[in-house]
Amino acid sequence: MKNLILIRHAKSSWEAPLHDKDRPLTSQGMQNAHLVSSHIAKVLPKTYTIWSSTAERATETAIIFAQNINFPLESIIYKDELYTFDERKLEKIIKLESNGNDNIIIFGHNEAITNFVNKFGDVYIDNVPTAGFVHIEFDNESWDSISNGQTKKTVFPRDLK
């Protein structure tokens, strides 16, 4: 059994003249990251690995979630290749994971996340919103063979307000 949790980074700012990768979270983004992360601890697997895109907005979101679920910040794995908007690239990264790791939480970006959850989950989601959480369970023993997962849980900021 493999469990994959995809979390889209929280709302980021376009105000400062920065490269896309350097954009930070807005105050609303920070609030939504805290809101969603405070509602997911009880649905997480007992053990898991956290991966994050190296984009500032994704790393900030991962840190907020990690703090609220008591995950050691130094154990977050930052992957440059997760700075992608392409679900095929995201799929390739996930399918290369070792099979000893059954539960992964990924902080990343759209369109990759929405397209991935619609390809592999069994619930259509028009758009995974910023700070959105989607848990998909796969009845597989290896990451490279995942397909047709079951969408176990979604948590979106709008559902908690």
VEXVEX-485515 format. One line per field, with one value per residue (C-alpha): residue number from 1; residue in three letters; x, y, z. Coordinates in Angstrom, 1 decimal. Example, Ala and Ser with C-alpha at 12.3 -4.5 7.8 and 13.67 -1.06 7.14 Angstrom:
2
pos [1	2]
code [ALA	SER]
u [12.3	13.7]
v [-4.5	-1.1]
w [7.8	7.1]
END
This chain:
161
pos [1	2	3	4	5	6	7	8	9	10	11	12	13	14	15	16	17	18	19	20	21	22	23	24	25	26	27	28	29	30	31	32	33	34	35	36	37	38	39	40	41	42	43	44	45	46	47	48	49	50	51	52	53	54	55	56	57	58	59	60	61	62	63	64	65	66	67	68	69	70	71	72	73	74	75	76	77	78	79	80	81	82	83	84	85	86	87	88	89	90	91	92	93	94	95	96	97	98	99	100	101	102	103	104	105	106	107	108	109	110	111	112	113	114	115	116	117	118	119	120	121	122	123	124	125	126	127	128	129	130	131	132	133	134	135	136	137	138	139	140	141	142	143	144	145	146	147	148	149	150	151	152	153	154	155	156	157	158	159	160	161]
code [MET	LYS	ASN	LEU	ILE	LEU	ILE	ARG	HIS	ALA	LYS	SER	SER	TRP	GLU	ALA	PRO	LEU	HIS	ASP	LYS	ASP	ARG	PRO	LEU	THR	SER	GLN	GLY	MET	GLN	ASN	ALA	HIS	LEU	VAL	SER	SER	HIS	ILE	ALA	LYS	VAL	LEU	PRO	LYS	THR	TYR	THR	ILE	TRP	SER	SER	THR	ALA	GLU	ARG	ALA	THR	GLU	THR	ALA	ILE	ILE	PHE	ALA	GLN	ASN	ILE	ASN	PHE	PRO	LEU	GLU	SER	ILE	ILE	TYR	LYS	ASP	GLU	LEU	TYR	THR	PHE	ASP	GLU	ARG	LYS	LEU	GLU	LYS	ILE	ILE	LYS	LEU	GLU	SER	ASN	GLY	ASN	ASP	ASN	ILE	ILE	ILE	PHE	GLY	HIS	ASN	GLU	ALA	ILE	THR	ASN	PHE	VAL	ASN	LYS	PHE	GLY	ASP	VAL	TYR	ILE	ASP	ASN	VAL	PRO	THR	ALA	GLY	PHE	VAL	HIS	ILE	GLU	PHE	ASP	ASN	GLU	SER	TRP	ASP	SER	ILE	SER	ASN	GLY	GLN	THR	LYS	LYS	THR	VAL	PHE	PRO	ARG	ASP	LEU	LYS]
u [0.0	1.4	0.0	0.7	-0.3	-0.1	-0.2	-0.3	1.8	-0.2	-1.1	2.0	2.7	3.2	3.8	7.6	9.7	11.1	11.9	9.0	11.0	11.6	8.0	7.1	3.7	1.2	-0.3	-3.5	-1.3	0.3	-3.1	-4.5	-1.4	-1.9	-5.6	-5.3	-2.3	-4.1	-6.9	-4.8	-2.7	-5.3	-5.5	-1.7	0.0	2.0	5.3	6.0	8.6	8.1	9.4	9.2	9.9	12.7	10.5	10.2	6.4	6.5	9.3	7.5	4.3	6.1	7.7	4.3	2.8	5.8	5.7	2.0	2.2	5.4	7.6	11.3	12.2	15.6	14.0	12.2	13.8	14.0	14.0	14.7	13.0	9.7	9.7	7.5	4.1	4.0	2.2	4.3	7.5	5.9	4.7	8.2	9.7	7.2	7.6	11.4	11.0	12.3	9.7	10.8	9.1	5.3	4.1	5.1	3.9	4.8	4.6	4.4	2.7	-0.2	-1.0	1.1	-0.9	-4.4	-3.6	-1.8	-4.7	-7.2	-5.1	-4.4	-7.3	-10.9	-12.5	-12.4	-11.1	-11.5	-8.6	-6.6	-6.6	-3.6	-2.9	-5.1	-4.4	-5.2	-4.5	-4.5	-4.0	-2.6	-3.1	0.5	3.7	5.9	5.8	6.8	3.5	1.0	-2.2	-5.9	-5.6	-8.4	-8.8	-9.1	-9.3	-9.3	-8.9	-9.2	-9.1	-12.6	-14.0	-12.7	-13.9]
v [0.0	3.4	6.7	10.0	13.4	16.3	19.8	22.8	25.7	28.4	31.7	33.7	37.3	38.8	42.3	42.3	42.2	38.7	35.7	33.2	30.8	33.5	34.6	34.4	33.6	36.3	36.8	35.1	32.2	31.8	31.8	29.2	27.0	27.1	26.5	23.4	22.0	22.2	19.9	17.1	15.6	13.0	11.7	11.4	8.0	7.1	7.6	9.6	11.5	15.2	16.5	20.1	22.1	24.5	27.4	29.9	29.6	25.8	25.7	28.2	26.2	22.9	24.6	25.8	22.3	20.6	22.8	22.2	18.4	18.2	17.0	17.8	20.7	19.3	16.1	17.9	16.9	19.7	18.7	21.1	18.9	19.4	23.0	21.8	22.6	19.4	16.4	14.0	15.2	15.0	11.4	10.5	11.8	9.9	6.6	6.7	6.6	3.6	1.1	1.2	4.5	3.9	7.4	10.6	14.2	16.5	20.3	21.5	23.5	23.6	22.6	19.5	18.8	19.2	17.2	14.5	14.0	13.8	11.2	9.0	9.7	8.6	12.0	14.7	18.1	21.1	22.9	22.1	25.5	27.0	25.3	22.4	18.9	15.7	12.2	9.4	5.7	3.2	-0.6	-1.2	-2.4	-0.3	3.4	2.6	0.7	3.2	3.7	4.1	5.3	6.1	9.7	9.2	12.8	16.4	19.5	22.9	26.2	27.2	24.1	25.2	28.8]
w [0.0	-1.0	0.3	-1.5	-0.1	-2.5	-1.0	-3.3	-1.9	-0.2	-1.8	-2.8	-3.6	-7.0	-5.6	-5.4	-8.6	-7.9	-10.0	-9.9	-7.7	-5.1	-4.5	-0.8	0.8	1.4	4.9	3.7	2.4	5.8	7.5	5.1	5.5	9.3	8.9	6.7	8.6	11.9	10.4	8.9	11.7	12.6	9.0	8.3	8.2	11.3	9.4	6.3	4.3	3.3	0.0	-1.1	-4.2	-3.7	-4.6	-1.7	-1.5	-1.4	1.3	3.4	3.2	4.0	7.1	8.4	7.9	9.5	12.5	13.0	12.6	14.7	11.8	12.3	9.9	9.3	7.9	5.0	1.7	-0.8	-4.4	-7.2	-9.7	-7.8	-9.0	-11.9	-13.4	-15.5	-14.1	-16.3	-14.6	-11.2	-12.0	-13.1	-9.8	-7.7	-9.7	-9.1	-5.3	-3.5	-2.3	1.3	1.7	1.7	2.6	0.9	1.4	-1.5	-1.5	-5.0	-7.8	-10.1	-12.9	-11.9	-8.7	-10.1	-13.2	-11.2	-8.7	-11.6	-13.5	-10.4	-8.0	-8.3	-7.5	-10.1	-8.7	-11.0	-9.3	-6.2	-4.5	-2.8	0.5	-0.8	0.6	-1.4	-0.1	-2.6	-1.6	-4.0	-3.7	-5.0	-3.4	-5.7	-6.6	-10.2	-10.7	-9.2	-11.1	-10.3	-6.7	-4.3	-3.2	0.6	1.8	0.5	2.8	1.2	3.0	1.8	3.5	6.8	6.9]
END
